Amino acid sequence: MDLDPGLSALRPLGGFFVLRTASGPAAAAGGAGPRRLPTLAEVYDGVTSDGHRDPVTLRVATVGDRLRTAEARVAVSVAQQGLAARLWSAALGCAALYGRLPDLDPRLLRWDALAAAPDDLWLTELRPLPGDAATLAGTVLHGHLEPLAATLRARYGVAAGLLWGNAGSALAATARELSRWARAHGRTDVAARARTLTGELFAHPLLSATGVRTGTDFRRRSCCLYYRVPGGGLCGDCCLSRPPRSSPGTASG
């Protein structure tokens, strides 16, 4: 199945899967449009062509304000996991539904740091790639999550184990949602492709130690720190059985 210009097969799966394209219906309807947004390549490099505020700093501040937390690393964790979830959803969703993957080169993806969840992504050019696990790993893990993790660790000192745990958690959640949708719609082919691809991705050295998988369930080995958000608690895949009683300067990761 060829990729269509608007990646319309992703829309029934929900907002985390939808990937807006420059030639899709969202672009035709008008609005802010991708040209006013930085590319993810600029985001990872910390350089924007329009001279506006650094989008990483802006996103962390935006997420922190919405969560009502003054802890930067909590906002960093939630922001990073949100973007990881969007990237995995669009990539794995396309691979499972189309058998193909759009090239998600950071220079082709524009991102709105001020958007509410899920993160707003625009793909400015549609270039089909193979939908295999090696291409998924190269595209999402190496193309996005590695440079994003390097940027966040350098600026905020967030533990690598936490960030890769977030990446594993986001992948597991994406696979679970794809499996649920596929079962509900009788798409055993989609469920099988998603299951195979997810298993191969979790064998990757960057993800293999992030948690334990049983079917579509996932138990991570690190904590995303969401319990430190006012009114927050433990996530369903958390390594903790109860929120720790810790001083503001300590956290899992």
Backbone as CSV, one residue per row, in Angstrom:
resi,resn,N_x,N_y,N_z,CA_x,CA_y,CA_z,C_x,C_y,C_z
1,MET,0.844,-1.193,0.000,0.000,0.000,0.000,0.879,1.243,0.000
2,ASP,0.692,2.107,-0.986,1.519,3.303,-1.090,1.081,4.355,-0.069
3,LEU,2.029,5.182,0.354,1.713,6.301,1.231,0.904,7.330,0.456
4,ASP,-0.248,7.718,0.982,-1.016,8.770,0.310,-0.566,10.132,0.831
5,PRO,-0.797,11.217,0.071,-0.233,12.526,0.439,-0.616,13.011,1.824
6,GLY,-1.823,12.661,2.292,-2.251,13.121,3.606,-2.070,12.102,4.713
7,LEU,-1.474,10.950,4.401,-1.313,9.846,5.373,-2.642,9.581,6.093
8,SER,-3.693,9.455,5.291,-5.051,9.388,5.831,-5.317,8.139,6.652
9,ALA,-4.566,7.052,6.426,-4.800,5.820,7.175,-4.494,5.991,8.660
10,LEU,-3.717,7.019,9.011,-3.374,7.243,10.413,-4.496,7.926,11.188
11,ARG,-5.367,8.645,10.516,-6.353,9.464,11.219,-7.292,8.676,12.119
12,PRO,-7.788,7.498,11.703,-8.693,6.768,12.595,-8.039,6.300,13.896
13,LEU,-6.715,6.300,13.971,-6.030,5.827,15.170,-5.959,6.874,16.273
14,GLY,-6.265,8.126,15.963,-6.263,9.160,16.991,-5.124,10.147,16.853
15,GLY,-5.177,11.186,17.704,-4.298,12.332,17.567,-2.818,12.052,17.685
16,PHE,-2.416,11.060,18.484,-0.995,10.783,18.615,-0.417,10.199,17.332
17,PHE,-1.247,9.606,16.502,-0.768,8.968,15.274,-0.784,9.911,14.079
18,VAL,-1.656,10.883,14.088,-1.823,11.755,12.921,-0.553,12.547,12.662
19,LEU,-0.147,12.544,11.406,1.011,13.325,10.990,0.568,14.256,9.878
20,ARG,0.559,15.534,10.167,0.126,16.492,9.155,1.208,16.648,8.093
21,THR,0.759,16.794,6.861,1.688,16.947,5.744,1.403,18.252,5.021
22,ALA,2.405,18.741,4.304,2.266,20.015,3.604,1.207,19.965,2.521
23,SER,0.894,18.744,2.037,-0.112,18.612,0.980,-1.390,17.959,1.481
24,GLY,-1.495,17.740,2.782,-2.684,17.096,3.345,-3.808,18.069,3.589
25,PRO,-4.960,17.582,4.088,-6.138,18.425,4.296,-5.928,19.540,5.301
26,ALA,-5.113,19.308,6.344,-4.885,20.359,7.338,-4.182,21.554,6.712
27,ALA,-3.261,21.284,5.785,-2.557,22.373,5.121,-3.492,23.134,4.196
28,ALA,-4.367,22.408,3.499,-5.299,23.051,2.581,-6.298,23.934,3.312
29,ALA,-6.576,23.599,4.573,-7.562,24.351,5.343,-6.997,25.661,5.878
30,GLY,-5.712,25.891,5.738,-5.102,27.116,6.235,-4.590,26.944,7.643
31,GLY,-4.469,28.043,8.381,-3.953,27.982,9.744,-2.498,28.384,9.788
32,ALA,-1.857,28.053,10.905,-0.480,28.502,11.116,0.455,27.980,10.034
33,GLY,0.306,26.721,9.687,1.130,26.152,8.631,2.537,25.869,9.095
34,PRO,3.239,24.978,8.380,4.560,24.559,8.830,5.653,25.591,8.656
35,ARG,5.492,26.543,7.751,6.598,27.465,7.462,6.929,28.361,8.648
36,ARG,5.997,28.538,9.554,6.231,29.403,10.704,6.837,28.645,11.884
37,LEU,7.070,27.355,11.733,7.560,26.524,12.821,9.001,26.094,12.559
38,PRO,9.802,25.887,13.619,11.173,25.405,13.419,11.174,23.938,13.018
39,THR,12.210,23.516,12.324,12.375,22.088,12.054,12.944,21.422,13.310
40,LEU,12.750,20.110,13.408,13.327,19.404,14.543,14.858,19.378,14.468
41,ALA,15.410,19.509,13.273,16.867,19.630,13.169,17.342,20.889,13.877
42,GLU,16.620,21.988,13.712,16.957,23.225,14.413,16.761,23.075,15.915
43,VAL,15.723,22.341,16.291,15.450,22.117,17.710,16.602,21.381,18.375
44,TYR,17.064,20.312,17.744,18.141,19.520,18.331,19.459,20.284,18.339
45,ASP,19.656,21.143,17.349,20.894,21.924,17.287,20.838,23.170,18.163
46,GLY,19.633,23.521,18.626,19.475,24.721,19.435,19.609,25.998,18.641
47,VAL,19.384,25.915,17.327,19.513,27.082,16.454,18.231,27.225,15.647
48,THR,17.669,28.419,15.619,16.484,28.666,14.804,16.795,29.744,13.777
49,SER,16.213,29.585,12.606,16.504,30.509,11.511,15.797,31.848,11.672
50,ASP,14.737,31.891,12.514,13.985,33.136,12.629,14.401,33.981,13.832
51,GLY,15.364,33.494,14.608,15.844,34.267,15.741,14.926,34.250,16.947
52,HIS,13.891,33.431,16.935,12.960,33.363,18.057,13.575,32.588,19.215
53,ARG,12.863,32.574,20.327,13.331,31.884,21.524,13.602,30.408,21.225
54,ASP,14.649,29.894,21.807,15.015,28.496,21.612,13.819,27.594,21.889
55,PRO,13.425,26.728,20.934,12.200,25.934,21.107,12.270,24.890,22.212
56,VAL,13.474,24.369,22.535,13.577,23.399,23.628,13.246,24.078,24.949
57,THR,13.854,25.229,25.189,13.572,25.985,26.407,12.097,26.356,26.470
58,LEU,11.555,26.763,25.340,10.156,27.164,25.277,9.231,25.989,25.572
59,ARG,9.561,24.810,25.031,8.709,23.644,25.264,8.747,23.205,26.721
60,VAL,9.937,23.190,27.303,10.067,22.793,28.708,9.278,23.753,29.593
61,ALA,9.381,25.048,29.319,8.634,26.034,30.102,7.130,25.868,29.907
62,THR,6.712,25.601,28.672,5.288,25.429,28.376,4.720,24.216,29.106
63,VAL,5.434,23.092,29.040,4.979,21.878,29.724,4.985,22.081,31.233
64,GLY,6.040,22.718,31.757,6.107,22.976,33.186,4.941,23.824,33.670
65,ASP,4.587,24.846,32.908,3.450,25.702,33.280,2.146,24.903,33.286
66,ARG,1.960,24.057,32.290,0.718,23.288,32.211,0.622,22.233,33.304
67,LEU,1.770,21.700,33.703,1.789,20.707,34.780,1.808,21.355,36.161
68,ARG,2.053,22.664,36.203,2.174,23.399,37.465,3.333,22.871,38.316
69,THR,4.451,22.624,37.640,5.654,22.179,38.352,6.797,23.145,38.095
70,ALA,7.575,23.412,39.146,8.755,24.260,39.004,10.011,23.437,38.774
71,GLU,9.894,22.098,38.791,11.054,21.226,38.581,11.291,21.055,37.079
72,ALA,12.378,21.618,36.612,12.647,21.587,35.172,12.762,20.166,34.648
73,ARG,13.436,19.280,35.404,13.650,17.938,34.880,12.354,17.138,34.771
74,VAL,11.344,17.468,35.599,10.038,16.824,35.460,9.391,17.263,34.149
75,ALA,9.431,18.569,33.882,8.886,19.080,32.624,9.651,18.525,31.435
76,VAL,10.987,18.417,31.572,11.812,17.842,30.500,11.375,16.418,30.211
77,SER,11.201,15.620,31.249,10.828,14.220,31.076,9.480,14.081,30.373
78,VAL,8.495,14.826,30.844,7.161,14.730,30.251,7.174,15.235,28.809
79,ALA,7.903,16.313,28.565,7.981,16.850,27.204,8.664,15.864,26.261
80,GLN,9.768,15.274,26.718,10.498,14.322,25.867,9.665,13.081,25.581
81,GLN,8.960,12.578,26.594,8.146,11.393,26.366,6.993,11.692,25.414
82,GLY,6.438,12.897,25.509,5.366,13.273,24.592,5.817,13.315,23.147
83,LEU,7.006,13.871,22.900,7.513,13.916,21.531,7.902,12.527,21.056
84,ALA,8.492,11.723,21.944,8.835,10.343,21.574,7.584,9.565,21.185
85,ALA,6.508,9.757,21.930,5.258,9.060,21.626,4.714,9.460,20.255
86,ARG,4.820,10.738,19.922,4.338,11.196,18.617,5.174,10.602,17.483
87,LEU,6.484,10.584,17.674,7.359,10.048,16.625,7.139,8.556,16.435
88,TRP,7.068,7.806,17.546,6.820,6.366,17.432,5.460,6.091,16.813
89,SER,4.452,6.849,17.209,3.097,6.597,16.708,3.018,6.795,15.199
90,ALA,3.554,7.915,14.722,3.514,8.170,13.284,4.340,7.146,12.515
91,ALA,5.522,6.817,13.033,6.416,5.904,12.311,5.901,4.466,12.340
92,LEU,5.625,3.948,13.528,5.155,2.565,13.628,3.771,2.421,13.020
93,GLY,2.941,3.449,13.170,1.619,3.404,12.552,1.699,3.266,11.043
94,CYS,2.564,4.058,10.419,2.727,3.956,8.959,3.300,2.599,8.574
95,ALA,4.304,2.130,9.299,4.924,0.844,8.968,3.923,-0.292,9.075
96,ALA,3.039,-0.254,10.079,2.065,-1.320,10.275,0.901,-1.231,9.306
97,LEU,0.465,-0.025,8.984,-0.709,0.153,8.126,-0.363,0.154,6.636
98,TYR,0.728,0.819,6.293,1.106,0.947,4.890,2.182,-0.060,4.467
99,GLY,2.947,-0.539,5.443,4.123,-1.326,5.094,5.253,-0.463,4.579
100,ARG,5.084,0.834,4.719,6.082,1.814,4.296,6.212,2.871,5.382
101,LEU,7.300,3.613,5.325,7.579,4.638,6.319,7.885,5.950,5.602
102,PRO,7.271,7.063,6.003,7.698,8.338,5.425,9.043,8.739,6.016
103,ASP,9.874,9.322,5.219,11.158,9.813,5.707,10.878,10.905,6.739
104,LEU,11.271,10.650,7.982,11.049,11.605,9.064,12.340,12.334,9.427
105,ASP,13.158,12.589,8.436,14.379,13.349,8.644,14.051,14.619,9.433
106,PRO,14.811,14.936,10.492,14.510,16.130,11.284,14.432,17.415,10.473
107,ARG,15.088,17.453,9.320,15.017,18.649,8.478,13.685,18.763,7.755
108,LEU,12.916,17.663,7.727,11.617,17.659,7.053,10.447,17.810,8.010
109,LEU,10.697,17.711,9.304,9.628,17.774,10.298,9.675,19.107,11.031
110,ARG,8.527,19.791,11.036,8.413,21.044,11.785,7.537,20.809,13.011
111,TRP,7.818,21.556,14.072,7.263,21.259,15.397,6.845,22.545,16.081
112,ASP,5.675,22.512,16.705,5.157,23.667,17.421,5.407,23.481,18.918
113,ALA,6.357,24.224,19.461,6.724,24.079,20.875,5.637,24.565,21.819
114,LEU,4.680,25.329,21.319,3.621,25.883,22.161,2.333,25.063,22.115
115,ALA,2.299,24.034,21.291,1.060,23.266,21.112,0.726,22.464,22.362
116,ALA,-0.562,22.216,22.555,-0.998,21.307,23.615,-0.690,19.880,23.194
117,ALA,-0.812,18.936,24.132,-0.600,17.519,23.788,-1.749,17.038,22.916
118,PRO,-1.492,16.175,21.935,-0.181,15.672,21.528,0.590,16.701,20.703
119,ASP,1.899,16.554,20.659,2.753,17.500,19.946,2.301,17.655,18.499
120,ASP,2.391,18.884,18.012,1.980,19.194,16.648,3.176,19.059,15.710
121,LEU,3.090,18.108,14.791,4.172,17.851,13.839,3.670,18.022,12.412
122,TRP,4.494,18.655,11.588,4.226,18.801,10.160,5.368,18.153,9.373
123,LEU,5.005,17.321,8.416,5.989,16.749,7.501,5.923,17.541,6.197
124,THR,7.036,18.181,5.837,7.008,19.109,4.714,7.219,18.455,3.359
125,GLU,7.683,17.209,3.360,7.895,16.499,2.094,7.726,15.011,2.330
126,LEU,7.011,14.343,1.428,6.739,12.919,1.604,7.705,12.093,0.757
127,ARG,8.613,11.391,1.442,9.596,10.535,0.778,9.446,9.124,1.344
128,PRO,8.903,8.173,0.601,8.684,6.824,1.137,9.993,6.085,1.408
129,LEU,10.000,5.351,2.517,11.114,4.488,2.891,10.579,3.104,3.208
130,PRO,11.441,2.094,3.260,10.980,0.758,3.668,10.404,0.784,5.086
131,GLY,9.420,-0.084,5.341,8.784,-0.111,6.651,9.327,-1.188,7.554
132,ASP,10.628,-1.437,7.526,11.218,-2.487,8.356,11.775,-1.902,9.654
133,ALA,12.137,-2.786,10.588,12.592,-2.350,11.902,13.901,-1.571,11.831
134,ALA,14.797,-1.967,10.931,16.073,-1.261,10.817,15.852,0.191,10.386
135,THR,14.927,0.407,9.457,14.628,1.772,9.016,13.938,2.553,10.127
136,LEU,13.032,1.898,10.860,12.381,2.555,11.999,13.409,2.982,13.038
137,ALA,14.346,2.094,13.353,15.376,2.420,14.338,16.253,3.570,13.852
138,GLY,16.658,3.510,12.598,17.479,4.583,12.058,16.757,5.908,12.043
139,THR,15.457,5.863,11.732,14.675,7.082,11.611,14.341,7.691,12.970
140,VAL,13.782,6.888,13.871,13.300,7.433,15.148,14.392,7.434,16.216
141,LEU,15.021,6.278,16.441,16.020,6.194,17.505,17.234,7.079,17.213
142,HIS,17.855,6.848,16.049,19.094,7.558,15.740,18.835,8.950,15.162
143,GLY,17.776,9.082,14.387,17.501,10.369,13.758,16.927,11.401,14.707
144,HIS,16.180,10.950,15.728,15.498,11.891,16.623,15.838,11.718,18.102
145,LEU,15.623,10.513,18.632,15.701,10.360,20.083,17.122,10.475,20.622
146,GLU,18.113,10.044,19.852,19.504,10.233,20.294,19.883,11.710,20.364
147,PRO,19.698,12.496,19.286,20.066,13.917,19.403,19.209,14.676,20.412
148,LEU,17.942,14.291,20.546,17.093,14.939,21.545,17.605,14.644,22.950
149,ALA,17.946,13.380,23.224,18.464,13.012,24.545,19.778,13.742,24.835
150,ALA,20.639,13.848,23.839,21.918,14.535,24.038,21.693,15.999,24.394
151,THR,20.747,16.638,23.719,20.442,18.036,23.994,19.894,18.203,25.404
152,LEU,18.964,17.345,25.804,18.325,17.472,27.115,19.294,17.137,28.249
153,ARG,20.156,16.156,28.028,21.136,15.820,29.066,22.150,16.951,29.243
154,ALA,22.582,17.542,28.137,23.567,18.618,28.220,22.995,19.845,28.918
155,ARG,21.736,20.129,28.673,21.151,21.349,29.227,20.581,21.174,30.627
156,TYR,19.986,20.020,30.881,19.229,19.855,32.123,19.771,18.746,33.031
157,GLY,20.755,17.990,32.566,21.337,16.956,33.394,20.413,15.800,33.708
158,VAL,19.428,15.570,32.856,18.489,14.469,33.084,19.188,13.142,32.794
159,ALA,18.928,12.136,33.632,19.598,10.843,33.500,19.261,10.168,32.179
160,ALA,20.262,9.555,31.578,20.056,8.844,30.318,19.048,7.710,30.487
161,GLY,19.112,6.986,31.615,18.184,5.879,31.838,16.747,6.323,31.857
162,LEU,16.486,7.499,32.406,15.130,8.038,32.413,14.655,8.315,30.988
163,LEU,15.484,8.987,30.197,15.085,9.365,28.836,14.871,8.144,27.949
164,TRP,15.764,7.130,28.062,15.567,5.935,27.249,14.409,5.101,27.776
165,GLY,14.173,5.160,29.092,12.978,4.522,29.627,11.719,5.148,29.067
166,ASN,11.726,6.470,28.938,10.593,7.164,28.314,10.393,6.708,26.872
167,ALA,11.507,6.548,26.153,11.423,6.105,24.761,10.827,4.709,24.660
168,GLY,11.267,3.804,25.549,10.715,2.457,25.560,9.249,2.452,25.946
169,SER,8.901,3.242,26.950,7.508,3.338,27.389,6.612,3.862,26.273
170,ALA,7.095,4.875,25.563,6.314,5.446,24.462,6.126,4.438,23.333
171,LEU,7.165,3.659,23.029,7.039,2.636,21.996,6.042,1.560,22.412
172,ALA,6.135,1.104,23.660,5.226,0.067,24.141,3.776,0.553,24.104
173,ALA,3.547,1.799,24.493,2.195,2.356,24.467,1.675,2.457,23.037
174,THR,2.540,2.838,22.114,2.153,2.906,20.700,1.761,1.531,20.184
175,ALA,2.563,0.536,20.491,2.278,-0.832,20.040,0.970,-1.348,20.636
176,ARG,0.727,-1.014,21.900,-0.497,-1.443,22.560,-1.723,-0.839,21.887
177,GLU,-1.644,0.448,21.584,-2.780,1.118,20.949,-3.005,0.594,19.537
178,LEU,-1.940,0.337,18.805,-2.079,-0.245,17.466,-2.732,-1.624,17.531
179,SER,-2.306,-2.444,18.488,-2.871,-3.777,18.657,-4.348,-3.702,19.017
180,ARG,-4.685,-2.777,19.920,-6.092,-2.616,20.318,-6.956,-2.227,19.124
181,TRP,-6.474,-1.244,18.338,-7.231,-0.787,17.167,-7.352,-1.910,16.136
182,ALA,-6.274,-2.618,15.903,-6.278,-3.683,14.899,-7.262,-4.792,15.277
183,ARG,-7.292,-5.175,16.560,-8.237,-6.208,17.001,-9.678,-5.735,16.836
184,ALA,-9.919,-4.480,17.182,-11.278,-3.935,17.107,-11.781,-3.858,15.673
185,HIS,-10.869,-3.736,14.720,-11.256,-3.573,13.313,-10.923,-4.793,12.461
186,GLY,-10.592,-5.901,13.105,-10.337,-7.123,12.365,-9.122,-7.062,11.465
187,ARG,-8.143,-6.237,11.823,-6.940,-6.093,10.994,-5.814,-6.922,11.606
188,THR,-5.918,-8.224,11.450,-4.882,-9.101,11.994,-3.531,-8.856,11.329
189,ASP,-3.543,-8.402,10.085,-2.286,-8.108,9.397,-1.551,-6.949,10.056
190,VAL,-2.309,-5.919,10.430,-1.723,-4.763,11.105,-1.179,-5.159,12.476
191,ALA,-1.958,-5.950,13.222,-1.524,-6.397,14.543,-0.241,-7.215,14.437
192,ALA,-0.168,-8.084,13.447,1.015,-8.934,13.296,2.245,-8.114,12.938
193,ARG,2.098,-7.166,12.013,3.245,-6.328,11.642,3.706,-5.488,12.825
194,ALA,2.762,-4.915,13.549,3.124,-4.085,14.706,3.843,-4.917,15.762
195,ARG,3.361,-6.122,15.995,3.968,-7.000,16.998,5.399,-7.375,16.609
196,THR,5.584,-7.738,15.354,6.917,-8.129,14.886,7.889,-6.964,14.930
197,LEU,7.456,-5.820,14.433,8.330,-4.651,14.409,8.697,-4.193,15.826
198,THR,7.715,-4.217,16.722,7.972,-3.787,18.094,8.978,-4.717,18.767
199,GLY,8.822,-6.021,18.555,9.776,-6.972,19.122,11.183,-6.735,18.615
200,GLU,11.322,-6.461,17.331,12.645,-6.214,16.771,13.230,-4.903,17.286
201,LEU,12.379,-3.896,17.467,12.866,-2.617,17.983,13.335,-2.753,19.428
202,PHE,12.620,-3.512,20.234,13.026,-3.678,21.626,14.281,-4.542,21.769
203,ALA,14.693,-5.204,20.718,15.964,-5.922,20.743,17.143,-4.982,20.499
204,HIS,16.867,-3.745,20.108,17.925,-2.768,19.851,18.628,-2.422,21.166
205,PRO,19.954,-2.262,21.142,20.697,-1.972,22.379,20.209,-0.743,23.147
206,LEU,19.671,0.246,22.457,19.195,1.442,23.143,17.889,1.204,23.901
207,LEU,17.153,0.140,23.542,15.849,-0.107,24.155,15.774,-1.404,24.945
208,SER,16.694,-2.314,24.701,16.570,-3.660,25.274,16.575,-3.673,26.799
209,ALA,17.249,-2.698,27.415,17.337,-2.677,28.882,16.340,-1.719,29.526
210,THR,15.421,-1.162,28.731,14.522,-0.140,29.285,13.377,-0.721,30.093
211,GLY,13.062,-2.007,29.900,11.960,-2.592,30.637,11.741,-4.039,30.261
212,VAL,10.697,-4.615,30.847,10.337,-6.010,30.596,8.979,-6.041,29.907
213,ARG,8.921,-6.759,28.784,7.682,-6.867,28.023,7.066,-8.244,28.208
214,THR,5.744,-8.258,28.386,4.960,-9.497,28.423,3.748,-9.275,27.529
215,GLY,3.800,-9.825,26.327,2.750,-9.512,25.361,2.824,-8.037,25.008
216,THR,1.692,-7.325,25.174,1.698,-5.880,24.931,1.943,-5.090,26.208
217,ASP,2.064,-5.784,27.356,2.344,-5.099,28.617,3.831,-4.765,28.713
218,PHE,4.122,-3.714,29.446,5.502,-3.246,29.588,5.707,-2.736,30.998
219,ARG,6.781,-3.152,31.623,7.161,-2.662,32.942,8.541,-2.060,32.819
220,ARG,8.626,-0.747,32.928,9.902,-0.078,32.714,10.798,-0.184,33.937
221,ARG,12.087,0.061,33.717,13.065,-0.036,34.798,13.453,1.326,35.360
222,SER,12.813,2.369,34.891,13.085,3.720,35.383,11.754,4.432,35.598
223,CYS,11.821,5.578,36.245,10.612,6.355,36.528,10.665,7.661,35.744
224,CYS,9.542,8.061,35.171,9.500,9.289,34.370,9.337,10.542,35.224
225,LEU,9.155,10.378,36.530,9.014,11.478,37.494,7.631,12.117,37.506
226,TYR,6.679,11.527,36.840,5.341,12.138,36.815,4.736,12.218,38.214
227,TYR,5.139,11.340,39.115,4.611,11.381,40.474,4.953,12.697,41.181
228,ARG,5.940,13.438,40.665,6.347,14.700,41.270,5.511,15.875,40.772
229,VAL,4.639,15.635,39.793,3.717,16.671,39.328,2.629,16.856,40.382
230,PRO,2.228,18.084,40.711,1.141,18.278,41.667,-0.116,17.520,41.244
231,GLY,-0.571,16.620,42.092,-1.737,15.802,41.777,-1.429,14.602,40.921
232,GLY,-0.162,14.412,40.567,0.225,13.274,39.731,0.365,12.006,40.543
233,GLY,0.613,10.907,39.865,0.796,9.623,40.521,1.746,8.775,39.715
234,LEU,1.676,7.485,39.912,2.520,6.565,39.161,1.847,6.167,37.858
235,CYS,2.632,6.074,36.803,2.122,5.602,35.522,1.915,4.087,35.573
236,GLY,1.126,3.569,34.659,0.798,2.153,34.669,1.982,1.232,34.464
237,ASP,3.048,1.728,33.839,4.213,0.871,33.586,5.398,1.234,34.468
238,CYS,5.170,2.004,35.530,6.262,2.485,36.368,6.973,1.340,37.076
239,CYS,8.261,1.538,37.319,9.049,0.553,38.063,8.744,0.605,39.557
240,LEU,8.120,1.670,40.004,7.832,1.852,41.422,6.462,1.271,41.773
241,SER,6.323,0.812,43.002,5.030,0.327,43.470,4.264,1.410,44.215
242,ARG,4.991,2.429,44.683,4.356,3.567,45.338,5.282,4.773,45.173
243,PRO,4.723,5.976,45.164,5.573,7.165,45.042,6.555,7.244,46.201
244,PRO,7.837,7.455,45.922,8.826,7.514,47.004,8.697,8.792,47.810
245,ARG,9.081,8.693,49.063,9.165,9.888,49.905,10.597,10.374,49.812
246,SER,10.799,11.398,49.022,12.155,11.860,48.760,12.215,13.355,48.859
247,SER,13.418,13.854,49.026,13.621,15.294,49.025,13.542,15.800,47.599
248,PRO,13.269,17.113,47.387,13.164,17.654,46.041,14.397,17.416,45.185
249,GLY,15.545,17.136,45.795,16.767,16.966,45.008,17.029,15.554,44.561
250,THR,16.131,14.595,44.912,16.362,13.208,44.504,15.267,12.740,43.589
251,ALA,15.617,11.800,42.723,14.625,11.259,41.789,15.171,9.994,41.193
252,SER,14.245,9.173,40.683,14.657,7.946,40.017,15.050,8.250,38.591
253,GLY,15.900,7.415,38.000,16.252,7.600,36.614,17.248,6.570,36.192
